[in-house]
Amino acid sequence: MWLLSQIGPLHYAKRRNHLERDVTMKGLYFQQSSTDEEITFVFQEKEDLPVTEDNFVKLQVKACALSQINTKLLAEMKMKKDLFPVGREIAGIVLDVGSKVSFFQPDDEVVGILPLDSEDPGLCEVVRVHEHYLVHKPEKVTWTEAAGSIRDGVRAYTALHYLSHLSPGKSVLIMDGASAFGTIAIQLAHHRGAKVISTACSLEDKQCLERFRPPIARVIDVSNGKVHVAESCLEETGGLGVDIVLDAGVRLYSKDDEPAVKLQLLPHKHDIITLLGVGGHWVTTEENLQLDPPDSHCLFLKGATLAFLNDEVWNLSNVQQGKYL
């Protein structure tokens, strides 16, 4: 769920002059306890420094989206800090640019995602960021819409364009289509001329998906746990199976062995393999996916591919990638 913070509606010229006079400002950071079990949020004074790096952009933040802080990934990346910046999906106005910046100029409206190793929090009046983490904001998109959709938009585009090579006429199963990621993925798939099938986890989600235009080919209501997703998909595709699957997590074990109630609504990994067509693409968000030799053999016989959708794959800086890889 997104929480949005938007800078107050002050006149831009006055606000910019005010920011240029400020020497310090406050930014929001989080601090983990020594046991990594408790997180404390604190406001920290930071200097409003000029742009000194050649490829960096100085940005006045107009809106910032708060997404979940992946402390596990930070630990895996061996990123040890006393304070970690909060808020990474930002939209704002360019105040200044470095000498080698080629994509932006002052007064441009931009949106982007700060990298994991950013020193500046998005929840601050001014941030500095490398130009490669920003894109121009479409004129008709509001600040909050831009900041609130950029992460799931990048995820959906990565899954459909880079990982599954979506093309017109393909059939796509998008799990949990009423989620933020799901709704964007459905719209992108429709835009490319694909046939979309989606699952709904509640009556409200089902009603939401049924209102989509162009309409979704089939909405599968899995809220009662009685509908078999694989059978529904094979029926919809005439027994051929779907070309692309975007899951929202899968069950690795039987329902009796899964502890969380939410997991009961997820399809089993065997169901995904069953409903996948010949030459199909399975894009998974399940980072701990385990496939037994028979599962791998079935995928081999279908000539299918399996790809992992890593939320941060485009946002790791070159420095941190070098340390991790």
C-alpha positions as CSV (number, residue, x, y, z in Angstrom):
1,M,0.0,0.0,0.0
2,W,1.3,3.4,-1.0
3,L,1.6,6.3,1.4
4,L,2.2,9.6,-0.4
5,S,3.8,12.8,0.9
6,Q,3.5,15.9,-1.1
7,I,5.2,19.2,-0.6
8,G,2.7,22.0,0.2
9,P,1.3,24.2,-2.6
10,L,3.7,27.2,-2.4
11,H,4.5,29.4,-5.3
12,Y,7.4,27.8,-7.2
13,A,9.5,31.0,-7.6
14,K,9.2,31.9,-4.0
15,R,9.9,28.4,-2.9
16,R,13.0,28.1,-5.1
17,N,14.4,31.3,-3.7
18,H,13.8,30.1,-0.2
19,L,15.5,26.8,-0.9
20,E,18.5,28.5,-2.3
21,R,18.9,30.6,0.9
22,D,18.6,27.6,3.2
23,V,21.8,26.1,4.5
24,T,20.2,23.1,6.3
25,M,17.0,21.2,6.0
26,K,15.5,18.1,7.6
27,G,15.2,14.6,6.1
28,L,13.6,11.4,7.3
29,Y,15.8,8.4,8.1
30,F,15.4,5.1,9.8
31,Q,17.7,3.4,12.2
32,Q,17.8,-0.3,13.0
33,S,18.4,-1.7,16.5
34,S,21.5,-3.9,17.1
35,T,19.2,-7.0,16.9
36,D,17.6,-5.8,13.6
37,E,14.2,-6.4,15.1
38,E,13.1,-2.8,15.7
39,I,13.2,0.2,13.4
40,T,13.2,3.8,14.6
41,F,12.4,6.8,12.4
42,V,14.2,10.1,13.0
43,F,14.4,13.5,11.4
44,Q,18.0,14.5,10.7
45,E,19.4,17.9,9.7
46,K,21.3,17.8,6.4
47,E,23.1,20.5,4.5
48,D,21.7,21.9,1.3
49,L,24.9,21.4,-0.7
50,P,25.4,22.5,-4.3
51,V,25.7,20.0,-7.2
52,T,29.4,19.0,-7.2
53,E,29.3,15.7,-9.2
54,D,29.3,16.1,-13.0
55,N,26.4,13.8,-13.7
56,F,24.2,14.7,-10.7
57,V,20.9,16.6,-10.6
58,K,19.7,18.8,-7.8
59,L,16.0,18.3,-7.4
60,Q,13.2,20.0,-5.4
61,V,10.9,17.2,-4.3
62,K,7.2,17.8,-4.9
63,A,5.9,14.3,-4.0
64,C,7.5,11.2,-2.5
65,A,6.0,7.6,-2.2
66,L,6.7,5.5,0.8
67,S,7.2,1.8,-0.1
68,Q,8.3,-1.1,2.2
69,I,11.8,-0.9,3.4
70,N,13.6,-4.1,2.4
71,T,15.9,-4.5,5.4
72,K,16.7,-8.1,4.4
73,L,18.2,-6.9,1.1
74,L,20.1,-4.1,2.8
75,A,21.7,-6.8,5.0
76,E,22.5,-9.0,2.0
77,M,24.1,-6.0,0.3
78,K,26.2,-5.5,3.4
79,M,25.1,-1.9,3.6
80,K,25.9,-0.9,7.1
81,K,24.9,2.6,8.1
82,D,23.8,4.3,11.3
83,L,20.9,6.0,9.4
84,F,19.2,4.9,6.2
85,P,17.3,7.4,4.0
86,V,13.5,7.0,3.8
87,G,11.5,7.4,0.7
88,R,12.9,6.6,-2.7
89,E,10.2,7.1,-5.3
90,I,10.2,10.9,-6.0
91,A,8.8,13.5,-8.4
92,G,9.9,17.1,-8.5
93,I,11.5,20.0,-10.3
94,V,15.1,20.3,-11.4
95,L,16.9,23.1,-9.6
96,D,20.5,22.6,-10.9
97,V,22.5,20.2,-13.0
98,G,26.1,19.1,-13.1
99,S,28.4,20.0,-15.9
100,K,28.0,16.7,-17.8
101,V,24.3,16.2,-17.4
102,S,22.8,15.8,-20.8
103,F,19.2,14.8,-20.3
104,F,17.9,17.5,-18.0
105,Q,18.0,21.3,-17.4
106,P,16.7,23.5,-14.6
107,D,12.9,23.7,-14.4
108,D,12.3,20.3,-15.9
109,E,9.7,18.2,-14.2
110,V,11.0,14.7,-13.5
111,V,10.3,11.4,-11.7
112,G,12.5,8.6,-10.6
113,I,13.7,6.1,-8.0
114,L,16.6,6.9,-5.7
115,P,19.2,4.0,-5.6
116,L,19.7,1.9,-2.5
117,D,22.9,3.6,-1.6
118,S,21.5,7.2,-1.9
119,E,22.7,9.5,0.8
120,D,19.6,11.7,0.5
121,P,16.1,10.6,1.6
122,G,13.2,11.3,-0.7
123,L,11.3,12.7,2.2
124,C,13.3,15.9,2.1
125,E,12.9,19.3,0.4
126,V,15.9,18.9,-1.9
127,V,17.8,15.8,-3.1
128,R,20.8,15.1,-5.3
129,V,20.7,12.1,-7.6
130,H,22.5,10.8,-10.7
131,E,20.6,11.7,-13.9
132,H,20.3,8.1,-14.9
133,Y,17.8,7.4,-12.1
134,L,15.4,10.1,-13.5
135,V,13.0,10.5,-16.4
136,H,10.9,13.3,-17.6
137,K,7.4,13.4,-16.0
138,P,4.6,13.5,-18.5
139,E,2.8,16.9,-18.4
140,K,-0.7,15.5,-17.6
141,V,0.5,13.2,-14.8
142,T,0.2,14.7,-11.3
143,W,3.1,14.7,-8.8
144,T,1.5,12.1,-6.6
145,E,0.5,9.9,-9.5
146,A,4.1,10.0,-10.8
147,A,5.7,9.2,-7.5
148,G,3.1,6.6,-6.6
149,S,3.2,4.6,-9.8
150,I,6.9,4.7,-10.9
151,R,8.0,1.6,-8.9
152,D,5.2,-0.7,-10.0
153,G,5.3,0.7,-13.5
154,V,9.0,-0.2,-13.8
155,R,8.3,-3.7,-12.3
156,A,5.4,-4.3,-14.7
157,Y,7.4,-3.1,-17.8
158,T,10.4,-5.2,-16.8
159,A,8.3,-8.3,-16.4
160,L,6.4,-8.0,-19.7
161,H,9.0,-6.4,-21.9
162,Y,12.4,-7.6,-20.8
163,L,11.6,-10.9,-19.0
164,S,8.8,-12.3,-21.1
165,H,9.0,-10.5,-24.5
166,L,5.3,-9.7,-24.7
167,S,3.9,-9.4,-28.2
168,P,0.4,-8.9,-29.8
169,G,-1.8,-11.9,-29.6
170,K,-0.1,-13.6,-26.6
171,S,-2.1,-14.8,-23.6
172,V,-1.1,-13.5,-20.2
173,L,-2.1,-14.6,-16.7
174,I,-1.6,-11.8,-14.2
175,M,-2.1,-13.0,-10.6
176,D,-3.8,-10.6,-8.1
177,G,-4.7,-8.2,-10.9
178,A,-6.4,-5.7,-8.6
179,S,-3.1,-4.9,-6.8
180,A,-1.0,-1.8,-7.8
181,F,1.4,-3.9,-9.8
182,G,-1.4,-6.0,-11.3
183,T,-3.5,-3.1,-12.6
184,I,-0.4,-1.5,-14.3
185,A,0.6,-4.9,-15.8
186,I,-3.0,-5.4,-17.2
187,Q,-3.0,-2.0,-18.8
188,L,0.5,-2.6,-20.4
189,A,-0.5,-6.0,-21.6
190,H,-3.7,-4.6,-23.2
191,H,-1.7,-1.9,-24.8
192,R,0.5,-4.5,-26.5
193,G,-2.5,-6.4,-27.8
194,A,-2.4,-9.3,-25.4
195,K,-5.2,-11.5,-24.1
196,V,-5.3,-11.0,-20.4
197,I,-6.5,-13.5,-17.7
198,S,-6.4,-12.4,-14.1
199,T,-7.2,-13.7,-10.6
200,A,-9.2,-11.9,-7.9
201,C,-8.6,-12.4,-4.2
202,S,-11.9,-10.9,-3.0
203,L,-15.4,-9.9,-4.3
204,E,-14.2,-6.3,-4.4
205,D,-11.2,-7.2,-6.5
206,K,-13.4,-9.2,-8.9
207,Q,-15.7,-6.2,-9.4
208,C,-12.8,-3.9,-9.9
209,L,-11.3,-6.2,-12.6
210,E,-14.6,-6.6,-14.3
211,R,-14.8,-2.9,-14.9
212,F,-11.6,-2.8,-16.9
213,R,-11.9,-1.5,-20.5
214,P,-10.9,-3.1,-22.7
215,P,-12.4,-6.1,-20.8
216,I,-10.3,-8.8,-19.3
217,A,-10.8,-12.1,-21.0
218,R,-11.5,-14.0,-17.8
219,V,-11.5,-13.0,-14.1
220,I,-10.8,-16.0,-11.9
221,D,-12.2,-15.6,-8.3
222,V,-9.9,-17.5,-6.0
223,S,-11.3,-16.0,-2.8
224,N,-13.2,-19.1,-1.7
225,G,-10.3,-21.5,-2.5
226,K,-12.5,-23.8,-4.6
227,V,-11.7,-22.6,-8.2
228,H,-8.8,-24.3,-9.9
229,V,-6.6,-21.7,-11.6
230,A,-4.9,-24.2,-14.0
231,E,-8.2,-25.7,-15.2
232,S,-9.7,-22.2,-15.8
233,C,-6.7,-21.1,-17.8
234,L,-6.6,-24.3,-19.9
235,E,-10.3,-23.9,-20.6
236,E,-9.9,-20.3,-21.7
237,T,-7.0,-21.1,-24.0
238,G,-8.5,-24.3,-25.5
239,G,-6.1,-26.5,-23.7
240,L,-3.0,-24.8,-25.1
241,G,-2.0,-23.0,-21.9
242,V,-1.0,-19.4,-21.4
243,D,2.1,-17.8,-23.0
244,I,3.1,-15.7,-20.0
245,V,2.5,-15.9,-16.3
246,L,3.2,-13.1,-13.8
247,D,2.7,-14.5,-10.3
248,A,2.2,-12.7,-7.0
249,G,3.9,-15.5,-5.1
250,V,3.3,-19.2,-5.2
251,R,2.8,-22.0,-2.7
252,L,5.8,-24.3,-2.4
253,Y,4.1,-26.9,-0.3
254,S,0.6,-28.4,0.3
255,K,-2.1,-26.2,1.8
256,D,-1.8,-28.1,5.1
257,D,1.9,-27.1,5.4
258,E,1.5,-23.4,4.6
259,P,1.1,-21.4,7.8
260,A,-0.3,-18.1,6.6
261,V,-4.0,-17.7,5.6
262,K,-3.0,-15.5,2.6
263,L,-0.9,-18.3,1.2
264,Q,-4.0,-20.4,0.8
265,L,-5.1,-18.1,-2.0
266,L,-1.9,-18.5,-4.0
267,P,-1.5,-21.2,-6.7
268,H,0.8,-24.1,-6.1
269,K,4.0,-24.1,-8.2
270,H,2.7,-27.3,-9.9
271,D,-0.4,-25.4,-11.0
272,I,1.7,-22.7,-12.7
273,I,3.7,-25.3,-14.6
274,T,0.5,-27.1,-15.6
275,L,-1.2,-24.0,-17.1
276,L,2.0,-22.8,-18.9
277,G,1.9,-23.3,-22.6
278,V,4.7,-24.6,-24.9
279,G,7.5,-22.0,-25.1
280,G,5.8,-20.0,-22.3
281,H,7.5,-17.6,-19.9
282,W,6.9,-17.8,-16.1
283,V,7.9,-14.6,-14.3
284,T,8.0,-15.1,-10.5
285,T,8.3,-12.8,-7.5
286,E,9.0,-15.8,-5.3
287,E,12.6,-15.4,-4.3
288,N,12.8,-18.7,-2.5
289,L,11.3,-20.8,-5.3
290,Q,12.3,-24.4,-5.2
291,L,11.8,-26.7,-8.1
292,D,12.1,-30.5,-7.9
293,P,13.7,-32.5,-10.8
294,P,10.3,-33.5,-12.1
295,D,9.2,-29.8,-12.2
296,S,12.3,-28.9,-14.1
297,H,11.8,-31.8,-16.5
298,C,8.3,-30.6,-17.2
299,L,9.5,-27.1,-18.0
300,F,12.2,-28.6,-20.2
301,L,9.6,-30.6,-22.2
302,K,7.6,-27.4,-22.7
303,G,10.6,-25.4,-23.7
304,A,9.5,-22.9,-21.1
305,T,11.6,-20.2,-19.3
306,L,11.6,-19.1,-15.7
307,A,12.6,-15.6,-14.7
308,F,12.8,-13.9,-11.4
309,L,11.4,-10.4,-11.0
310,N,13.7,-8.5,-8.6
311,D,12.3,-5.1,-7.6
312,E,15.7,-3.6,-7.3
313,V,17.4,-5.0,-10.3
314,W,17.4,-1.6,-12.1
315,N,18.2,0.5,-9.0
316,L,21.4,-0.9,-7.7
317,S,24.3,1.5,-8.2
318,N,27.3,0.2,-10.1
319,V,29.4,0.4,-6.9
320,Q,26.9,-1.8,-5.0
321,Q,26.5,-4.2,-7.8
322,G,30.3,-4.7,-7.9
323,K,30.3,-5.4,-4.1
324,Y,27.4,-7.8,-4.4
325,L,28.3,-9.7,-7.5
